[in-house]
């Protein structure tokens, strides 16, 4: 009984890894190297797009400013 459970668990894990290899390689790599993703949630940020440098609290404004900041820092452009 325990052996069957172990074999079924291994089979399920292998199928999941193969599916991730095909559909989502980032998840597969995270799993292989035991990397956990951490997400930061910002509820406010400083507006760096003008000289006023006010505090942004609207979720859409925070998202846009964060996107603009990282595009400028990394020199890439991604449209959301």
Rosetta constraint file for C-alpha pairs under 8 A:
AtomPair CA 1 CA 5 HARMONIC 6.34 0.50
AtomPair CA 2 CA 6 HARMONIC 6.24 0.50
AtomPair CA 3 CA 7 HARMONIC 6.16 0.50
AtomPair CA 4 CA 8 HARMONIC 6.05 0.50
AtomPair CA 5 CA 9 HARMONIC 6.08 0.50
AtomPair CA 6 CA 10 HARMONIC 6.13 0.50
AtomPair CA 7 CA 11 HARMONIC 6.08 0.50
AtomPair CA 8 CA 12 HARMONIC 6.09 0.50
AtomPair CA 9 CA 13 HARMONIC 6.15 0.50
AtomPair CA 10 CA 14 HARMONIC 6.15 0.50
AtomPair CA 11 CA 15 HARMONIC 6.15 0.50
AtomPair CA 12 CA 16 HARMONIC 6.12 0.50
AtomPair CA 13 CA 17 HARMONIC 6.14 0.50
AtomPair CA 14 CA 18 HARMONIC 6.12 0.50
AtomPair CA 15 CA 19 HARMONIC 6.08 0.50
AtomPair CA 16 CA 20 HARMONIC 6.13 0.50
AtomPair CA 17 CA 21 HARMONIC 6.06 0.50
AtomPair CA 17 CA 28 HARMONIC 6.02 0.50
AtomPair CA 18 CA 22 HARMONIC 6.31 0.50
AtomPair CA 19 CA 23 HARMONIC 5.99 0.50
AtomPair CA 19 CA 24 HARMONIC 7.67 0.50
AtomPair CA 20 CA 24 HARMONIC 4.63 0.50
AtomPair CA 20 CA 25 HARMONIC 5.69 0.50
AtomPair CA 20 CA 27 HARMONIC 6.42 0.50
AtomPair CA 20 CA 28 HARMONIC 5.36 0.50
AtomPair CA 21 CA 25 HARMONIC 4.86 0.50
AtomPair CA 21 CA 28 HARMONIC 5.87 0.50
AtomPair CA 24 CA 28 HARMONIC 6.70 0.50
AtomPair CA 25 CA 29 HARMONIC 6.14 0.50
AtomPair CA 26 CA 30 HARMONIC 6.18 0.50
AtomPair CA 27 CA 31 HARMONIC 6.15 0.50
AtomPair CA 28 CA 32 HARMONIC 6.23 0.50
AtomPair CA 29 CA 33 HARMONIC 6.23 0.50
AtomPair CA 30 CA 34 HARMONIC 5.71 0.50
AtomPair CA 30 CA 35 HARMONIC 4.76 0.50
AtomPair CA 30 CA 36 HARMONIC 6.75 0.50
AtomPair CA 31 CA 35 HARMONIC 6.41 0.50
AtomPair CA 42 CA 62 HARMONIC 7.32 0.50
AtomPair CA 43 CA 57 HARMONIC 6.21 0.50
AtomPair CA 43 CA 58 HARMONIC 7.88 0.50
AtomPair CA 43 CA 59 HARMONIC 6.65 0.50
AtomPair CA 43 CA 62 HARMONIC 7.14 0.50
AtomPair CA 44 CA 55 HARMONIC 6.77 0.50
AtomPair CA 44 CA 56 HARMONIC 5.38 0.50
AtomPair CA 44 CA 57 HARMONIC 4.56 0.50
AtomPair CA 44 CA 58 HARMONIC 7.43 0.50
AtomPair CA 44 CA 59 HARMONIC 7.58 0.50
AtomPair CA 44 CA 62 HARMONIC 5.95 0.50
AtomPair CA 45 CA 55 HARMONIC 5.76 0.50
AtomPair CA 45 CA 56 HARMONIC 5.32 0.50
AtomPair CA 45 CA 57 HARMONIC 6.95 0.50
AtomPair CA 45 CA 62 HARMONIC 6.03 0.50
AtomPair CA 45 CA 65 HARMONIC 7.75 0.50
AtomPair CA 45 CA 66 HARMONIC 7.81 0.50
AtomPair CA 46 CA 53 HARMONIC 5.87 0.50
AtomPair CA 46 CA 54 HARMONIC 5.70 0.50
AtomPair CA 46 CA 55 HARMONIC 4.58 0.50
AtomPair CA 46 CA 56 HARMONIC 5.86 0.50
AtomPair CA 47 CA 52 HARMONIC 7.62 0.50
AtomPair CA 47 CA 53 HARMONIC 4.72 0.50
AtomPair CA 47 CA 54 HARMONIC 5.36 0.50
AtomPair CA 47 CA 55 HARMONIC 6.02 0.50
AtomPair CA 47 CA 56 HARMONIC 6.14 0.50
AtomPair CA 47 CA 65 HARMONIC 6.61 0.50
AtomPair CA 48 CA 53 HARMONIC 5.48 0.50
AtomPair CA 48 CA 65 HARMONIC 7.46 0.50
AtomPair CA 48 CA 69 HARMONIC 7.66 0.50
AtomPair CA 49 CA 53 HARMONIC 7.38 0.50
AtomPair CA 49 CA 65 HARMONIC 7.61 0.50
AtomPair CA 56 CA 61 HARMONIC 6.36 0.50
AtomPair CA 56 CA 62 HARMONIC 5.94 0.50
AtomPair CA 57 CA 61 HARMONIC 7.09 0.50
AtomPair CA 57 CA 62 HARMONIC 6.40 0.50
AtomPair CA 58 CA 62 HARMONIC 6.15 0.50
AtomPair CA 59 CA 63 HARMONIC 6.14 0.50
AtomPair CA 60 CA 64 HARMONIC 6.15 0.50
AtomPair CA 61 CA 65 HARMONIC 6.03 0.50
AtomPair CA 62 CA 66 HARMONIC 6.00 0.50
AtomPair CA 63 CA 67 HARMONIC 6.11 0.50
AtomPair CA 64 CA 68 HARMONIC 6.06 0.50
AtomPair CA 65 CA 69 HARMONIC 5.96 0.50
AtomPair CA 66 CA 70 HARMONIC 6.30 0.50
AtomPair CA 67 CA 71 HARMONIC 6.14 0.50
AtomPair CA 68 CA 72 HARMONIC 6.19 0.50
AtomPair CA 69 CA 73 HARMONIC 6.19 0.50
AtomPair CA 70 CA 74 HARMONIC 5.92 0.50
AtomPair CA 70 CA 75 HARMONIC 7.96 0.50
AtomPair CA 71 CA 75 HARMONIC 5.47 0.50
AtomPair CA 71 CA 76 HARMONIC 4.92 0.50
AtomPair CA 71 CA 77 HARMONIC 5.45 0.50
AtomPair CA 71 CA 78 HARMONIC 7.16 0.50
AtomPair CA 72 CA 76 HARMONIC 6.91 0.50
